[in-house]
Amino acid sequence: MIGPYYKPQLTSMLSILSRLTGVFLTVVSTPLVLLWVLALAAGPETFGQLQSLLGGMIGKAIWLASLFSLCYHLANGIRHLIWDTGAMLELESVYLSGYIMLATSVALFVLVWWLAS
């Protein structure tokens, strides 16, 4: 429980999620892609072993989380670039851009997942 004095707001939750997706991309996704490229360079046997390992439920979950993190982090980065121009800094616009960013993240995630399947 957070307590009676603080109610989570959209802005704080989106900020926390942005940091979490950034950490996930740095700690999990990037090393995984590097491992995938190294396995590819090591030859068909090594690559096949890694592919079979990542083809399971846990591997697919990691790829899904990586894709969502990338889509979310990209959309939020664009939102911050807009803010850097001095636009959409009023509270109402901040909330609107938050909802737009969430919708864009989900739409991009679904589109990329659908195209990759």
C-alpha positions in Angstrom: 0.0 0.0 0.0 1.3 3.4 -0.9 -0.4 5.2 1.9 -3.1 7.7 2.4 -1.0 10.7 1.4 -0.1 9.9 -2.1 -2.3 8.8 -5.0 -0.4 7.5 -8.1 -0.9 9.8 -11.1 -0.7 9.0 -14.8 2.4 11.1 -15.2 4.3 9.4 -12.4 3.3 5.9 -13.5 4.3 6.6 -17.1 7.7 8.0 -15.9 8.3 4.9 -13.8 7.4 2.6 -16.7 9.7 4.5 -18.9 12.6 3.9 -16.6 11.7 0.3 -16.1 11.5 -0.3 -19.9 14.9 1.4 -20.3 16.4 -0.8 -17.7 14.9 -3.9 -19.3 16.2 -2.9 -22.7 19.6 -2.3 -21.3 19.9 -5.3 -19.0 17.9 -8.0 -20.8 17.2 -7.2 -24.4 20.5 -5.8 -25.6 22.6 -8.6 -24.2 20.1 -11.1 -25.6 20.4 -9.6 -29.1 24.2 -9.6 -28.8 24.1 -13.3 -27.7 21.8 -14.0 -30.7 24.3 -12.3 -33.1 27.3 -14.1 -31.6 25.4 -17.5 -31.9 24.7 -16.7 -35.5 28.4 -16.0 -36.1 29.4 -19.1 -34.3 27.7 -21.3 -36.8 24.4 -23.2 -37.5 24.7 -25.6 -34.5 25.2 -22.9 -31.9 22.5 -20.7 -33.5 20.1 -23.7 -33.6 20.6 -24.4 -29.9 20.0 -20.8 -29.0 16.9 -20.6 -31.3 15.4 -23.7 -29.6 16.1 -22.2 -26.2 14.5 -18.9 -27.1 11.6 -20.7 -28.8 10.1 -21.8 -25.6 7.5 -20.0 -23.5 10.1 -18.1 -21.4 12.0 -17.0 -24.6 8.8 -15.8 -26.2 7.8 -13.9 -23.1 11.2 -12.2 -23.1 10.9 -11.3 -26.8 7.4 -9.9 -26.2 8.6 -7.9 -23.2 11.5 -6.6 -25.3 9.3 -5.6 -28.2 6.8 -3.8 -25.9 9.7 -2.1 -24.0 11.1 -0.9 -27.3 7.8 0.4 -28.6 7.0 2.1 -25.3 10.4 3.7 -24.9 10.4 4.9 -28.5 6.9 6.5 -28.2 7.8 8.1 -24.8 11.1 9.4 -26.3 9.2 11.1 -29.1 6.9 12.6 -26.4 9.9 14.0 -24.6 11.3 15.4 -27.9 8.0 17.3 -28.3 8.3 18.6 -24.8 11.9 19.8 -25.5 10.5 22.2 -28.1 8.4 23.8 -25.4 5.1 22.3 -26.7 2.4 20.5 -24.8 3.7 21.4 -21.3 0.4 22.4 -19.9 -1.1 19.8 -17.5 -4.0 19.0 -19.7 -1.7 18.5 -22.7 0.7 16.4 -20.6 -2.1 14.0 -19.8 -3.4 14.0 -23.4 0.1 13.2 -24.7 0.4 10.5 -22.1 -2.7 8.8 -23.4 -1.7 9.3 -27.0 1.8 7.8 -26.2 0.2 4.8 -24.5 -2.1 4.2 -27.5 0.8 4.6 -29.9 2.9 2.2 -28.0 0.3 -0.5 -27.9 -0.6 0.0 -31.6 3.0 -0.1 -32.7 3.6 -3.3 -30.5 0.6 -5.0 -32.1 1.5 -4.0 -35.6 5.1 -5.1 -35.3 4.1 -8.4 -33.6 1.5 -9.0 -36.3 4.0 -8.3 -39.1 6.7 -10.5 -37.6 4.3 -13.4 -37.1 
